[in-house]
Amino acid sequence: MMARLLVDGRAGETVSALDRGLGYGDGLFETIRFVGADAPLWPRHMQRLRAGCERLHLPPPDPALLLAEAREAASGLDQAVVRITWTRGVGARGYAPPAAVRPTRIVAAFEPPPADPAAQADGVRVRLCALRLAEQPRLAGLKHLNRLEQVLARAEWDDPAIGEGLLCDMADRAICATAANLFAVFDGVLATPALHRCGVAGVARAEILAARPATQVLDIPLAELAGADELFLSSSVRGILPVRELDGRRLAVGPVTRAMQAHWRALGF
């Protein structure tokens, strides 16, 4: 259920039909987990948003203003998921960006998904998606508004027993889940796929890389995942989710996954 939605600081649900975020996916977004008035990963979200603005040549938003509006939208909720959308704003027809940019700012707060203690304790089942991610290094890692690949991948299943779908690139390298990043443990060494060709660099992923600086960031062919001792997913909304089954192959929830779950709880989630 939506708690409140602000468009450019005003309560409402309307944006211009000429907004470039609607017409071209020309913008960025962040999905942020709040606990009361605090968002433990707020600095990482703002860092990614600022970096995305630099790469898309968008003027950056004011983080203090965004925080104030996020707290306003989430007021009255003990916990919330706040989505911040930042578009290039209204422009003339055609791909050419307007010379004078007036970004559109949308801040929406939702109740978080229901807690799933079984998934946290025992892990989730993950299927392999048929869709393959296209490579575009200039957009790789960004949380931009065009998420059609993820929409199509998520449409591949409706079985509630499946918790996520694994996405690979055109060369069958494992990249991520539809709405989470992927981590694997090989002989006690933590690894995560490189995201310089495609995929979204999540803030939960960034937190894990900071907490475990020895983590290897590298290409992981799909075939190599069969040799992993542990697999888990990271999401700023859902936290650290163990993988107990990947496309029919059973996995145990191991000590590295449990350690990262403990780190997540220590952040305040």
Secondary structure, DSSP 8 states (H G I E B T S, - for coil): -EEEEEETTEE-----TTBHHHHH--EEEEEEEEETTB-TTHHHHHHHHHHHHHHHT-----HHHHHHHHHHHHTT-SEEEEEEEEE--B--SSSS--SS---EEEEEEE------HHHHHH-EEEEEEEEEE---TTTTB--BS--HHHHHHHTT---TTEEEEEEEETT-EEEEETTEEEEEEETTEEEEE--SSSSB--HHHHHHHHH-TT-EEE-EEGGGGGG-SEEEEEETTTEEEEEEEETTEE----HHHHHHHHHHHHTT-
